[in-house]
Amino acid sequence: MHEPLKLLNTSAGCDSCCIFRVPRSPSEINEKAYQPHIVSIGPFHHREPHFQMIQQHKWRFLGDLLFRGERKSVVLKDFFEVVAPMEEDIRKSYSETLEFHGRDLIQMMVLDGCFIIELFCKVKSLGDASKDPSLVEAVRKDPLFTMAWVLPFLMRDLLQLENQIPYTVLQELFDMSVGSGKDGSSLTKLALRFFNYGVQRLEHVLEKYYDKKPTHLLDLFRMSYIPVNCQDKARGPSKFLHLIQCATKLHQAGVRFKPRKTHNILDVKFKNGILEIPVLIIDDFWSSLFLNVVAYEQCYAHPPKDITRTIFTTYATLMGCLINTPADAGFLGDHKIIKNYFGTDEEVARFLNNVRKEVAFDIRRSYLSKVFEEVNEYYENDWHVYWAGFKHRYFNTPWSFISAAAAGVLLLLTTIQAFYSAYPYLPRDKNH
């Protein structure tokens, strides 16, 4: 008898396993968000027929990368020889048992890895027009760059959980073919600059993360949003440490909302009744990214006690709490916190609620635990509720304010009139 095919890899659950099939329940929410659109990277979607067009471009990019490596006398055989010893570790990186034979798997890693590296190099050259104008012109005429829609789709596909190869493979291929250039370019630097075309962050923000050692590209992008001063410390027990109410209810209780000026969307603060939230752009790129990063954080369990392990999950949970209904989405949109390029307010609310469905995280060991606790403490303070109700009733609109002010003036005048009317009849001291 033949042993049945093992769908679940024996390495699943170990810290070596970092590339997963998205579990059925999350994928049912938005199946397309977890599937590549134009390029397959790694084994999970390798044989799907609609990726064959880009497959041809991979060989062309491989040739271009070999041309870059000519000064190092690098040939194709060298790529195979550097990746082959990594085969066992590569297999352990995937949550499923891979059907591919050794040579086929190594060829896939070399071809996909070289494609990614050469893609990063070509995109970098577009920003260095002064150094080699002829090279820039050649890149601009490349079939993958002449169509404006291709690059955003490539960027999105390279940040999908099921569409990854181990970062160690990329690093070995990069060191052999490109290496650190005169400008100090590293693989991490090239990768973050490539994805920066989609998120537009400043150079000094990115350079804090050039020394990171991720498991794959999605993990690298996730790491680049972890606050540098994020403290790994769990909060003690508190009756206020639980999930918060939606934005409209918090507003009715006196919590004010303000867009926070920062380059990190995770940098949420609460102080003096003001909840400061960085501007969140909801579009196809970010919606796909959120789903894939949260899926990765839910699947990858190492290190188990790291407070940043579920950092995007925590943020998604916060936003899902705040935006429970279309009215909440519209409210945060009116306050310039949400930029909606996704659809209607109803679609935004449904999406954010779906992202946080069936996710697990320890609220006491989350980077927003202090925010959750302080917002709830403020919300559950009766004085804040009464004062907020008073302001909403009498100062919510200019007309209500004018009416309240007129009533106050009328009451004051009535009191003065009553005083002077009664004044002649008040008893007086006869000595005066």
Stockholm file with secondary structure:
# STOCKHOLM 1.0

chainA/1-432         MHEPLKLLNTSAGCDSCCIFRVPRSPSEINEKAYQPHIVSIGPFHHREPHFQMIQQHKWRFLGDLLFRGERKSVVLKDFFEVVAPMEEDIRKSYSETLEFHGRDLIQMMVLDGCFIIELFCKVKSLGDASKDPSLVEAVRKDPLFTMAWVLPFLMRDLLQLENQIPYTVLQELFDMSVGSGKDGSSLTKLALRFFNYGVQRLEHVLEKYYDKKPTHLLDLFRMSYIPVNCQDKARGPSKFLHLIQCATKLHQAGVRFKPRKTHNILDVKFKNGILEIPVLIIDDFWSSLFLNVVAYEQCYAHPPKDITRTIFTTYATLMGCLINTPADAGFLGDHKIIKNYFGTDEEVARFLNNVRKEVAFDIRRSYLSKVFEEVNEYYENDWHVYWAGFKHRYFNTPWSFISAAAAGVLLLLTTIQAFYSAYPYLPRDKNH
#=GR chainA/1-432 SS CCCCCCSBCTTTTSTTCCBCCCCHHHHHHCGGGGSCSSCCCSSTTTTCGGGHHHHHHHHHHHHHHHHHGGGGTCCHHHHHHHHGGGHHHHHHTBSBCCCCCHHHHHHHHHHHHHHHHHHHHHHHHHTCTTTCHHHHHHHHTSHHHHSTTHHHHHHHHTTCTTSCCCHHHHHHHHHHHTCSCTTCCCHHHHHHHHHHHHHCCCHHHHGGGTTCCCSSHHHHHHHTTSCTTCCCCCCCCCTTCSCCCCHHHHHHTTCEEEEECCSCTTCCEEETTEEEEECEEESHHHHHHHHHHHHHHHHCCCSTTCTTTTHHHHHHHHHHHHCCSHHHHHHHHHTTSEEECSSCHHHHHHHHHHHTTTCCCCGGGSTTHHHHHHHHHHHTCHHHHHHHHHHHHHHSSHHHHHHHHHHHHHHHHHHHHHHHHHGGGSCCCTTC
#=GC SS_cons         CCCCCCSBCTTTTSTTCCBCCCCHHHHHHCGGGGSCSSCCCSSTTTTCGGGHHHHHHHHHHHHHHHHHGGGGTCCHHHHHHHHGGGHHHHHHTBSBCCCCCHHHHHHHHHHHHHHHHHHHHHHHHHTCTTTCHHHHHHHHTSHHHHSTTHHHHHHHHTTCTTSCCCHHHHHHHHHHHTCSCTTCCCHHHHHHHHHHHHHCCCHHHHGGGTTCCCSSHHHHHHHTTSCTTCCCCCCCCCTTCSCCCCHHHHHHTTCEEEEECCSCTTCCEEETTEEEEECEEESHHHHHHHHHHHHHHHHCCCSTTCTTTTHHHHHHHHHHHHCCSHHHHHHHHHTTSEEECSSCHHHHHHHHHHHTTTCCCCGGGSTTHHHHHHHHHHHTCHHHHHHHHHHHHHHSSHHHHHHHHHHHHHHHHHHHHHHHHHGGGSCCCTTC
//
